[in-house]
Amino acid sequence: MDSQNPSYQPIDCNYYDRLEAWATLHEPVILEYLDESGQPHIETAVIRDLYVRNKAEFLLTEAGRELRLDRLIAVNHLPVPKTC
């Protein structure tokens, strides 16, 4: 993931709280996101961790996939607001 990209756009703070709740539950969620080339993907995963690196927020799945939060489209079909 492009963690050095200075154009990271934070997601909505309330939505971040939802992501933390899903991570705490350790239950599978449906992630809809854009990859580095802008192609959409959908996968089922368990959120293992949320963290900040180089001023960008990331989600880590139990399978080891790292997603920058501003690339998320929706989780469990709930669209991700882009501003905090």
The 8 nearest C-alpha neighbors of each residue, nearest first, counted from 0:
[[1, 2, 35, 67, 66, 65, 34, 3],
 [0, 2, 3, 4, 35, 67, 55, 5],
 [3, 1, 4, 0, 53, 55, 52, 67],
 [4, 2, 1, 5, 53, 55, 54, 0],
 [3, 5, 6, 2, 1, 7, 55, 53],
 [6, 4, 7, 3, 54, 2, 55, 53],
 [5, 7, 4, 8, 3, 55, 9, 69],
 [6, 8, 5, 55, 4, 9, 69, 54],
 [7, 9, 69, 6, 10, 81, 82, 55],
 [10, 8, 82, 81, 69, 83, 7, 11],
 [9, 11, 81, 82, 83, 80, 69, 12],
 [10, 12, 83, 82, 14, 80, 81, 13],
 [13, 11, 15, 83, 14, 10, 16, 82],
 [14, 12, 16, 15, 11, 17, 83, 10],
 [13, 15, 17, 16, 11, 12, 18, 79],
 [14, 16, 12, 18, 17, 13, 19, 11],
 [15, 17, 13, 19, 14, 18, 20, 12],
 [18, 16, 14, 20, 15, 19, 21, 13],
 [17, 19, 15, 21, 20, 16, 22, 14],
 [18, 20, 22, 16, 17, 21, 23, 15],
 [19, 21, 17, 23, 22, 18, 16, 24],
 [22, 20, 18, 24, 23, 19, 17, 25],
 [23, 21, 46, 19, 20, 25, 24, 47],
 [22, 24, 20, 21, 25, 19, 46, 47],
 [23, 25, 21, 26, 22, 20, 27, 19],
 [26, 24, 22, 23, 45, 21, 46, 27],
 [25, 27, 24, 45, 28, 21, 22, 46],
 [28, 26, 45, 44, 43, 25, 29, 46],
 [29, 27, 43, 44, 75, 45, 30, 26],
 [28, 30, 43, 75, 74, 42, 44, 31],
 [31, 29, 74, 42, 41, 43, 28, 73],
 [30, 32, 41, 73, 72, 40, 71, 74],
 [33, 31, 71, 72, 40, 70, 39, 30],
 [34, 32, 39, 37, 38, 70, 40, 71],
 [33, 35, 37, 38, 36, 39, 32, 40],
 [36, 34, 37, 33, 0, 38, 1, 70],
 [35, 37, 34, 38, 33, 39, 0, 70],
 [38, 36, 33, 34, 35, 39, 70, 32],
 [37, 39, 33, 34, 36, 40, 35, 32],
 [40, 38, 33, 32, 34, 37, 41, 31],
 [41, 39, 32, 31, 33, 38, 42, 34],
 [40, 42, 31, 30, 32, 29, 39, 43],
 [43, 41, 30, 29, 44, 40, 31, 28],
 [42, 44, 29, 28, 30, 27, 41, 45],
 [45, 43, 27, 28, 60, 42, 46, 29],
 [44, 46, 27, 60, 61, 26, 25, 28],
 [47, 45, 60, 22, 48, 59, 61, 44],
 [48, 46, 60, 61, 59, 22, 45, 49],
 [47, 49, 59, 58, 46, 50, 22, 60],
 [50, 48, 58, 57, 59, 56, 19, 51],
 [49, 51, 57, 56, 48, 58, 52, 59],
 [52, 50, 56, 55, 57, 54, 53, 49],
 [51, 53, 54, 55, 56, 50, 2, 57],
 [52, 54, 55, 2, 3, 51, 56, 5],
 [55, 53, 52, 51, 56, 7, 5, 2],
 [54, 56, 51, 52, 53, 7, 2, 57],
 [57, 55, 51, 68, 50, 67, 52, 54],
 [58, 56, 67, 68, 50, 66, 49, 51],
 [57, 59, 49, 66, 65, 48, 67, 68],
 [60, 58, 65, 48, 47, 64, 46, 63],
 [61, 59, 46, 47, 63, 62, 64, 45],
 [60, 62, 47, 63, 45, 46, 59, 44],
 [63, 61, 60, 64, 44, 45, 59, 47],
 [64, 62, 60, 61, 59, 65, 47, 46],
 [65, 63, 60, 59, 62, 66, 61, 58],
 [64, 66, 59, 58, 63, 57, 60, 67],
 [67, 65, 58, 57, 68, 59, 64, 0],
 [66, 68, 57, 70, 69, 56, 58, 65],
 [67, 69, 70, 57, 71, 56, 66, 58],
 [68, 70, 71, 67, 8, 10, 9, 7],
 [71, 69, 33, 68, 32, 67, 72, 66],
 [72, 70, 32, 68, 69, 73, 31, 33],
 [71, 73, 32, 31, 79, 78, 70, 33],
 [74, 72, 78, 31, 77, 79, 76, 71],
 [73, 75, 30, 76, 77, 29, 31, 28],
 [74, 76, 29, 77, 28, 73, 30, 31],
 [75, 77, 74, 73, 78, 29, 31, 30],
 [76, 78, 73, 74, 75, 79, 72, 80],
 [79, 77, 73, 72, 76, 80, 74, 75],
 [78, 80, 73, 72, 81, 77, 71, 14],
 [81, 79, 11, 82, 10, 78, 14, 83],
 [82, 80, 10, 11, 79, 9, 8, 83],
 [83, 81, 11, 10, 9, 80, 8, 12],
 [82, 11, 12, 10, 9, 81, 13, 80]]
